[in-house]
């Protein structure tokens, strides 16, 4: 009996001790937003009160406005490369959506589609943008076409970059980070424990070329995730939001450019075909051997396609 207990004790140590060590090294405190603003604000960054949030946005260049909306877990940094190219021709407006980047959590933890559309509308109204082209990646693409549905008078052309929005088919599984967010225990734990390996894995899921998952990208993603309240906000956002209105997509008459990486692990390329079939005035470009974020993996190529489309 003593031998059995001894074996069980050593098994316990072999299992629990490494887990405890891993968790202790993965524990991360929140970072004050003031510190992150000093590190991650651009020269043309601006801040404005929207719905009780100190919203972070950029306005770069001049000319006809184009609004760019990022995806889940991302920030306006996703549009840095496009902004450098497009702002020679357009006024480029990007923003950190609620729950992400320097904008941070909604004061009432509300993350419905309607809240996001109202946030975008209020921000654009306050800065005097009456009508613009809209571009979005992933969740930002979903918000872009929903904004066109709700406010057709405010939207000119649409650029959908690996856009989410269609209910996923049964065989399509979410990536690890999304599955963890939908687990009660994991969601609670991830509000304090942020393993670097999980951030690296998540970025590798969105890039086909893993060489682009740089130390700088990992560090920035970890820092912005640790902005006060962001980790809980992202978990709330993933758990709350339901994709709606996909049956109304054929009502969108705006000219639409659909850009898609054919190796997307988050939103299968078949959904690109679905958008192209259902949007009455669309053009589809599929990039070979590219993942979920073409604007980051091939910024020059994708931005050139956007310029051609906008000038048509």
Buried (B, 14 or more C-beta within 10 A) or exposed (E): EEEEEEEEEEEEEEEEEEEEEEEEEBEBEBBEBEEBBEEBBBEEBBBBEBBEBEBBBBBBBEEBBBBBBBBBBBBBBBBBBBBBBBBEBBBBBBBBBBBBBBBBBBEEBBBBBEBBBBBBBBBBEEBEBEEBBBBBBBBBBBBBBBBBBBBEEBBBBBBBBBBBBBEBEEEBEBBEBBEBBEEEEBBEBBBBBBBBEBBBBBBBBBBBBEEBBEEEBBEBBBBBBBBBBBBBBBBBBBBBBEBBBBEEBEEBEBBBBBBBBBBBBBBBBEBBBBBBEBBEEBBBBBBEEBBBBBBBBBBEBBBEBBBEBBEE
